[in-house]
């Protein structure tokens, strides 16, 4: 009994050491213009925590990149991130992230919804980045996502995020994992 309890405690300890092992939206990277000093970084850090709920913020001044994470269960609000960066006095050039979730279809559009927090993204790829209606994914990507949807598989997508008025944010798919047999 003591051995089993000891093994359970050790196992729990190891699982708590695995960072973001069950994160739904992970690897958030903001491209921010105007960062020039440690005080800039501190101001941006403060706004992103207060206004957008981000945590684990690391600002890389030379690259103009800020890395952050979402607390488990908190969905990404692109508008809040944009406002937080603007309130801190900087310009947000882009957001890149990785999301783990399920694929669904809404009319002609494919979407991914993150596993626990329910954040939904419309999916696009580079071939269709200027398309506003109809098909927004190449045939190969669409087939892989359709297979994942039909088999109810989790997928891991990485790419750039952009806003759509009145619609979920868009995710420009750059990498796709878990959609194949």
C-alpha positions in Angstrom: 0.0 0.0 0.0 2.8 2.4 0.9 4.7 1.5 -2.2 1.6 2.2 -4.4 1.0 5.5 -2.6 4.6 6.5 -3.1 4.5 5.6 -6.8 1.4 7.7 -7.2 3.0 10.7 -5.5 6.1 10.3 -7.7 3.9 10.0 -10.9 1.9 13.1 -10.0 5.1 15.0 -9.3 6.4 14.1 -12.8 3.2 15.1 -14.5 3.2 18.5 -12.8 6.7 19.1 -14.2 5.5 18.7 -17.8 4.9 22.4 -18.9 1.7 22.9 -20.9 1.3 19.2 -21.5 -2.5 19.7 -21.7 -2.5 23.3 -22.9 -5.1 24.1 -25.5 -3.7 27.2 -26.9 0.1 27.2 -26.5 3.1 28.9 -27.8 1.6 32.3 -28.2 4.1 34.6 -29.9 3.4 38.3 -30.4 5.3 40.4 -32.9 5.5 43.8 -31.3 6.9 47.0 -32.8 8.4 49.8 -30.6 10.0 47.7 -27.8 13.4 49.4 -27.1 14.2 49.0 -23.4 13.5 47.0 -20.2 11.0 49.5 -19.1 9.1 49.0 -22.3 9.1 45.2 -21.7 7.8 45.8 -18.1 5.0 48.0 -19.3 3.9 45.5 -21.9 4.2 42.6 -19.5 1.9 44.4 -17.0 -0.8 45.3 -19.7 -0.8 41.8 -21.2 -1.4 40.2 -17.7 -4.0 42.7 -16.7 -6.0 43.2 -19.9 -5.6 39.9 -21.8 -5.0 37.4 -19.0 -1.7 36.2 -20.4 1.0 34.7 -18.1 4.6 33.5 -18.3 5.4 36.5 -20.5 8.9 36.8 -21.9 9.8 39.9 -23.9 12.7 39.6 -26.4 13.6 43.2 -27.2 16.1 42.6 -30.0 13.7 40.4 -31.9 10.6 42.4 -31.1 8.9 39.2 -30.0 6.9 38.5 -26.9 6.1 34.9 -25.8 3.2 34.2 -23.5 0.9 31.5 -22.3 -2.8 31.3 -21.4 -3.9 30.0 -18.1 -5.7 26.6 -18.5 -9.3 27.1 -19.5 -9.0 30.7 -20.6 -9.8 31.4 -24.2 -7.8 33.8 -26.4 -9.5 37.1 -27.0 -7.5 38.6 -29.9 -9.2 42.0 -29.4 -8.0 42.1 -25.7 -4.5 41.3 -26.8 -4.5 44.0 -29.4 -5.9 46.6 -26.9 -3.4 45.6 -24.3 -0.4 46.1 -26.6 -1.9 49.4 -27.9 -2.5 50.6 -24.3 1.1 49.8 -23.5 2.1 52.2 -26.3 3.2 49.6 -28.9 2.0 48.2 -32.3 1.0 44.6 -32.6 2.2 43.3 -36.0 1.0 39.7 -35.5 0.1 36.8 -33.3 1.3 33.3 -33.9 0.1 30.3 -31.8 -0.4 26.6 -31.6 -3.9 25.2 -30.8 -5.0 21.7 -30.0 -8.6 20.9 -30.8 -11.3 19.3 -32.8 -12.2 20.2 -36.4 -15.7 21.1 -37.4 -17.4 22.5 -40.5 -19.5 25.6 -40.7 -20.8 25.9 -44.3 -17.9 26.0 -46.6 -15.5 26.9 -43.8 -13.5 24.5 -41.6 -12.9 25.5 -37.9 -10.9 24.3 -35.0 -12.2 24.5 -31.5 -9.7 24.2 -28.7 -10.2 21.2 -26.4 -11.2 22.8 -23.0 -11.6 26.5 -23.4 -13.8 26.5 -26.5 -11.9 29.1 -28.5 -12.8 28.7 -32.2 -10.7 29.7 -35.2 -11.7 29.8 -38.9 -9.1 28.0 -40.8 -7.2 29.4 -43.8 -3.9 28.5 -45.6 -1.3 30.6 -47.5 -2.8 29.5 -50.8 -6.1 31.2 -49.9 -5.0 34.0 -47.6 -6.8 36.7 -49.7 -10.0 34.7 -50.1 -13.1 36.0 -48.3 -15.7 33.6 -49.4 -15.9 30.0 -50.5 -13.0 27.5 -50.1 -10.3 28.9 -47.8 -8.1 25.8 -47.7 -6.1 23.9 -50.3 -7.6 20.5 -51.4 -4.9 18.5 -49.5 -5.2 20.4 -46.2 -9.0 20.3 -46.5 -8.9 16.5 -47.0 -6.6 16.0 -44.0 -8.9 18.2 -41.8 -12.0 16.5 -43.1 -10.5 13.1 -42.1 -9.7 14.4 -38.6 -13.3 15.8 -38.3 -14.9 12.5 -39.4 -12.7 10.4 -37.1 -13.2 12.9 -34.3 -9.4 13.2 -33.8 -7.6 15.9 -32.0 -5.3 18.0 -34.2 -2.4 20.4 -33.5 -2.4 23.4 -35.7 0.1 26.3 -35.7 -0.1 29.5 -37.6 -0.8 33.2 -37.6 -4.0 34.7 -36.2 -6.1 37.5 -37.7 -9.4 39.0 -36.8 -12.7 38.9 -38.7 -15.5 41.3 -38.0 -18.4 39.4 -36.5 -16.8 36.0 -36.9 -14.3 33.9 -35.0 -10.6 34.9 -35.4 -8.9 33.3 -38.4 -5.9 30.9 -38.1 -3.6 30.8 -41.2 -2.5 27.2 -41.0 1.3 26.8 -41.2 1.6 23.3 -39.6 -0.9 20.5 -39.1 -0.3 17.4 -36.9 -2.6 14.5 -36.0 -4.9 14.7 -39.0 -3.6 11.6 -40.8 -4.4 7.9 -40.2 
